[in-house]
Amino acid sequence: MLKTSKKPAFKKRLLAFNIAVSGSALKYSQYYRVKYDYNGCVNRLNIMLNNYKHHFFVFLFPAMLLSNYLAYGQDYTYSQFYAHPLYLNPALAGSEICSRISLNYRDQWPALPGSFVSYSASFDKYVDFLHGGLGVMINYDKSGAASVNRAQINAMYAYNFTLSNEVVANLALQAGYGQKSVNWNDFIFESQINTGTGTILPNTLQPANFNGNVNYADFAGGFLLGFDEKYFFGGAVHHLTQPNVSFFDENNNLLKMKITAHAGANIDFEKGYRRSSQPVFSISPNVLYQQQGSFKHLNIGSYFTFATITAGLWYRHAFENPDAVIISVGFTDNNLRAGYSYDYTLSKLSNASGGSHEVSVAWIFGCDKKSRRPKTIICPTF
């Protein structure tokens, strides 16, 4: 039984939220600091945290959701960029020529309560009479213990044309429809927590201006250039109309425009430069830059392919701070491709977050070799 005192139990209690974003991708850094006067306060704090530790991120999320830090929506960032080609750049639709099905899964910070999970499925192929590639993609994201969900379906067309004997280009347009949703009853506010026992009281009434399901249209465009099947350079702009995805009627929570630029080379040490999708040994140095609103990051790294095995090593920097080191491995077996990557977080959360895990699987269907274009834009497969 704790002794009571006329003096306030806490001299000061401060909740500080610091949100750091890498591309794609929204990440949270939490710091919880309490200054106290008496030893009894420490005991009460321990009881409170132990009883609602599994709800900790649910408690934090409403404050972050309503704060200016989340004034703008952010996209998830995948570490296996080219294993999720349609998500990276719609101009990559049909780049495999034959029909391709891709499945992607990412679990970010699994060691923390309420991690951030993404699922994606896509299909694309090159269509001769359209002189370009068609693609369709479905994305589903679940953010945090409060289960903020975002689902979106996109369709895209990438027109292919030749600029010269050595230069091939793709120009692409994408249109999509999305839904962002959340259940108000999943939120836990500070006023619901009994600081003496740690028990959670019933949720407060939902505000009249709160809309838990937001629907929106979304558009994107992109381009891709290939030089003599050796080098490639591309760019994309997503969320051209910056749709409002706010859960509150009178607020503007814009899905900010995302800008992507990526480039690389394919070097085969035995044949000079790679001209097939399966070289004996090759190195593919790459660079990727993404910016969404004020958040931006740069990825620098390379893929190393030996026969059917591909390994990758990347460094991601968020300009204000180093973000992660990415290690990946993948293999190709006839029509099947599969890859795994791990993000080692370089921030202060590295020991507690559990990093990020990502898995990709793709199936490439066979097609008539005569339908292939004379020149292709060769990009990495993972």
C-alpha positions in Angstrom: 0.0 0.0 0.0 1.5 3.3 -1.1 1.5 6.2 1.3 -0.3 9.3 0.2 0.9 12.8 0.4 -0.6 16.2 -0.1 2.2 17.0 -2.4 1.7 16.1 -6.0 2.9 12.6 -6.8 4.6 13.8 -9.9 6.6 17.0 -10.2 6.5 16.7 -13.9 5.3 14.1 -16.4 6.4 14.6 -20.0 5.4 12.6 -23.1 7.7 13.4 -26.0 7.0 12.1 -29.4 9.6 12.1 -32.1 8.5 10.7 -35.5 11.3 9.8 -38.0 10.4 8.7 -41.5 12.6 6.6 -44.0 11.0 7.0 -47.6 8.4 5.0 -47.8 8.0 4.5 -44.8 6.8 5.8 -41.5 8.8 5.1 -38.4 8.2 6.2 -34.8 10.8 6.9 -32.1 9.3 7.2 -28.6 10.8 8.6 -25.5 8.9 8.4 -22.2 10.5 10.5 -19.4 9.2 11.0 -15.9 10.7 13.2 -13.2 9.6 12.3 -9.7 10.2 13.3 -6.1 9.4 10.2 -4.0 10.3 6.5 -4.2 6.6 5.7 -4.0 6.2 7.4 -7.4 8.6 4.9 -9.0 6.5 2.0 -7.6 3.3 3.4 -9.0 4.9 4.0 -12.4 6.1 0.4 -12.6 2.7 -0.9 -11.7 1.1 1.3 -14.4 3.6 0.3 -17.1 3.5 -3.4 -16.3 -0.3 -3.5 -16.5 -0.7 -1.7 -19.8 2.6 -2.4 -21.5 0.9 -4.2 -24.3 -1.3 -1.2 -24.9 1.6 1.3 -24.8 1.7 2.0 -28.5 -2.1 2.1 -28.7 -1.9 4.8 -26.0 0.7 6.7 -27.9 -0.9 6.5 -31.3 -4.0 8.8 -30.7 -1.8 11.6 -29.6 0.4 11.2 -32.6 -2.6 10.8 -34.9 -4.0 14.1 -33.7 -0.7 16.0 -33.6 0.9 18.1 -36.3 3.6 15.5 -36.8 1.1 13.4 -38.7 -0.3 16.2 -40.7 0.8 14.4 -43.8 0.4 10.8 -44.7 3.4 8.7 -45.6 4.0 5.7 -47.8 5.7 2.5 -46.7 9.2 1.9 -48.1 10.2 -1.6 -49.3 13.9 -2.6 -49.1 13.7 -5.0 -52.0 13.0 -2.2 -54.5 13.1 -4.2 -57.7 11.3 -7.2 -56.3 8.3 -4.9 -56.0 8.8 -3.1 -59.4 5.2 -1.6 -59.8 5.4 -0.1 -56.4 8.7 1.6 -57.1 7.8 3.0 -60.6 4.8 2.3 -62.8 7.2 2.6 -65.8 8.5 -0.9 -64.8 5.2 -2.5 -65.8 5.9 -5.1 -68.5 9.7 -4.8 -68.0 9.9 -8.6 -67.7 8.1 -9.0 -71.1 6.5 -12.3 -70.0 3.7 -12.3 -67.5 4.8 -11.8 -63.9 3.1 -12.3 -60.6 4.8 -10.7 -57.5 4.0 -11.1 -53.8 5.7 -9.0 -51.1 5.5 -8.9 -47.3 7.3 -6.5 -44.9 7.2 -6.5 -41.1 8.8 -3.4 -39.6 10.0 -3.4 -36.0 8.4 -6.7 -35.0 9.9 -6.6 -31.5 7.8 -3.6 -30.6 4.1 -3.9 -29.7 2.0 -3.0 -32.7 4.6 -3.3 -35.5 4.0 -2.0 -39.1 3.1 -4.6 -41.6 2.7 -4.4 -45.4 1.3 -6.9 -47.9 1.3 -6.5 -51.7 0.4 -8.5 -54.8 0.8 -7.4 -58.4 0.6 -8.7 -62.0 2.1 -7.2 -65.1 3.0 -8.2 -68.7 4.1 -6.7 -72.0 1.3 -6.5 -74.6 2.6 -6.4 -78.2 -0.3 -4.6 -79.8 -0.3 -1.9 -77.1 3.5 -1.4 -77.5 3.8 -1.4 -73.7 3.2 -3.0 -70.4 0.0 -3.3 -68.4 -0.1 -3.9 -64.6 -2.3 -4.1 -61.6 -1.3 -3.9 -58.0 -3.0 -4.3 -54.6 -1.4 -2.9 -51.4 -2.5 -3.4 -47.8 -0.8 -1.7 -44.8 -1.5 -2.1 -41.1 0.1 0.5 -38.9 0.6 0.1 -35.1 -1.5 -1.5 -32.4 -4.4 0.8 -33.1 -4.7 -0.9 -36.5 -4.7 2.0 -38.9 -5.3 0.3 -42.2 -4.8 1.4 -45.8 -5.8 -0.6 -48.8 -5.3 0.5 -52.4 -5.7 -1.0 -55.9 -3.8 0.5 -58.8 -3.8 0.0 -62.6 -1.0 1.2 -64.9 0.1 1.4 -68.5 3.8 1.9 -69.6 4.3 2.8 -73.2 7.5 1.6 -74.7 9.4 3.3 -77.5 12.8 3.6 -79.0 14.7 6.9 -79.0 17.8 5.6 -80.8 19.7 2.4 -81.6 21.0 2.3 -78.1 18.3 4.1 -76.0 14.9 2.7 -75.1 12.3 4.5 -73.0 9.1 3.8 -71.1 6.4 6.4 -70.1 3.8 5.4 -67.7 0.5 6.5 -66.1 -1.2 5.0 -63.0 -4.6 5.4 -61.6 -5.9 3.9 -58.3 -8.5 3.9 -55.6 -7.7 3.6 -51.9 -9.3 3.4 -48.5 -7.8 4.4 -45.1 -9.6 3.1 -42.0 -9.3 3.0 -38.2 -11.5 1.8 -35.3 -11.9 4.6 -32.7 -12.5 1.9 -30.0 -8.9 0.7 -30.5 -7.5 4.0 -29.2 -6.4 4.2 -25.5 -6.2 7.8 -24.2 -4.3 8.9 -21.1 -7.6 9.8 -19.4 -8.6 6.1 -19.6 -5.6 4.8 -17.6 -5.8 4.4 -13.8 -2.3 5.4 -12.8 -2.6 3.6 -9.5 -3.5 0.2 -10.8 -2.8 0.4 -14.5 -6.3 -0.7 -15.5 -7.8 0.6 -18.7 -11.2 2.3 -18.5 -13.8 2.3 -21.3 -13.0 4.5 -24.3 -14.5 8.0 -24.6 -17.3 8.8 -27.0 -16.4 9.1 -30.7 -16.4 12.7 -31.9 -19.1 13.7 -34.3 -16.6 14.9 -36.9 -14.6 11.6 -36.9 -14.8 9.5 -40.0 -13.1 6.1 -39.6 -13.3 5.2 -43.3 -11.7 7.6 -45.8 -11.9 6.8 -49.6 -9.8 8.6 -52.2 -8.7 8.5 -55.8 -4.9 8.5 -56.5 -2.7 9.0 -59.6 0.9 8.6 -60.5 3.3 8.9 -63.4 6.8 7.6 -64.2 9.5 7.1 -66.8 12.3 4.7 -67.4 15.4 5.0 -69.8 17.6 2.1 -70.8 21.0 2.7 -72.4 22.4 -0.2 -74.5 21.1 -2.7 -71.9 23.9 -1.6 -69.6 22.6 1.4 -67.7 19.1 2.5 -66.6 17.6 5.6 -65.1 14.1 6.2 -64.0 11.8 8.4 -62.0 8.2 8.5 -60.7 5.8 10.9 -59.0 3.1 9.4 -56.8 0.0 11.0 -55.4 -0.1 13.7 -58.1 -3.4 15.2 -56.7 -2.4 14.8 -53.0 -5.7 13.4 -51.8 -7.0 14.3 -48.3 -7.0 11.2 -46.1 -7.9 12.9 -42.8 -10.1 11.1 -40.3 -11.6 14.4 -39.2 -14.0 16.3 -41.5 -12.6 19.8 -41.0 -8.9 18.8 -41.2 -6.5 18.4 -44.1 -4.3 15.4 -43.9 -2.8 15.3 -47.3 -1.2 12.2 -48.8 1.9 14.2 -49.9 3.4 13.8 -53.3 6.2 11.2 -53.4 9.2 11.7 -55.8 11.4 8.8 -56.7 14.6 8.8 -58.7 16.6 5.6 -59.3 19.6 4.6 -61.5 22.1 1.7 -61.9 24.3 -0.3 -64.1 24.6 -4.0 -65.0 28.3 -5.2 -65.2 29.2 -8.7 -66.2 32.9 -9.5 -65.4 33.0 -12.4 -67.8 31.2 -10.9 -70.8 31.9 -7.2 -70.3 28.4 -6.0 -69.7 25.3 -8.1 -68.9 22.9 -8.8 -71.8 20.9 -11.5 -70.3 18.7 -11.9 -67.3 20.9 -14.6 -65.8 24.7 -13.7 -66.1 27.3 -16.1 -64.7 28.7 -13.3 -62.4 27.7 -9.7 -62.3 27.6 -6.6 -60.1 24.8 -4.1 -60.3 25.6 -0.8 -58.4 22.5 1.2 -57.7 21.2 4.4 -56.1 17.7 5.3 -55.1 16.4 8.7 -53.8 12.9 9.3 -52.5 11.2 12.3 -51.0 7.7 12.7 -49.6 6.9 16.1 -48.1 9.8 17.1 -45.9 10.9 13.5 -45.4 13.6 12.2 -47.7 16.1 9.3 -47.8 19.0 8.0 -50.0 19.8 4.4 -50.7 23.2 3.4 -52.0 24.3 -0.2 -52.6 24.9 -3.0 -55.0 23.6 -6.4 -56.0 26.1 -9.3 -56.6 24.8 -12.2 -58.8 26.5 -15.5 -59.2 24.6 -18.0 -61.3 21.2 -18.2 -59.7 22.1 -16.5 -56.4 21.8 -12.8 -55.8 23.1 -10.9 -52.7 22.6 -7.3 -51.9 24.2 -4.8 -49.5 22.6 -1.3 -49.0 23.0 1.7 -46.8 20.0 4.0 -46.2 20.4 7.5 -45.0 17.6 9.9 -44.0 19.8 13.0 -44.4 19.2 14.1 -40.8 20.4 10.7 -39.5 21.6 7.3 -40.7 18.7 4.9 -40.9 19.6 1.3 -41.7 21.9 -1.2 -43.3 20.1 -3.6 -45.6 21.3 -7.2 -46.3 19.4 -9.3 -48.9 19.7 -12.6 -50.6 17.6 -14.1 -53.4 17.6 -17.0 -55.8 16.2 -17.8 -59.2 15.0 -21.3 -60.2 13.6 -21.4 -63.7 10.3 -19.4 -63.4 10.6 -18.9 -59.6 12.3 -16.0 -57.8 12.4 -15.6 -54.0 14.2 -13.2 -51.8 14.7 -12.2 -48.2 16.1 -9.0 -46.7 16.8 -7.7 -43.2 17.1 -4.0 -42.2 19.4 -3.4 -39.3 18.3 -0.2 -37.7 21.0 2.3 -37.0 19.0 4.6 -34.8 18.6 4.4 -31.0 15.9 1.8 -31.4 18.2 -0.7 -33.1 18.4 -3.0 -30.1 14.7 -2.9 -29.2 13.0 -2.7 -32.6 13.9 -6.1 -34.0 14.9 -4.5 -37.3 12.7 -5.1 -40.4 12.1 -8.4 -42.3 11.0 -8.5 -45.9 10.1 -11.5 -48.1 9.4 -11.5 -51.9 8.2 -14.2 -54.3 7.7 -13.9 -58.0 6.6 -16.3 -60.7 7.6 -15.5 -64.3 5.4 -17.3 -66.9 6.8 -18.6 -70.1 6.0 -16.7 -73.3 6.8 -16.7 -77.0 10.4 -15.6 -77.5 9.5 -14.0 -80.9 7.3 -11.5 -79.1 10.2 -10.1 -77.2 11.4 -6.6 -78.1 14.8 -6.3 -79.8 16.0 -4.2 -76.9 15.0 -4.3 -73.3 15.6 -2.2 -70.2 17.3 -4.5 -67.8 16.9 -3.7 -64.1 17.8 -5.8 -61.0 15.3 -8.4 -59.9 15.5 -7.9 -56.2 
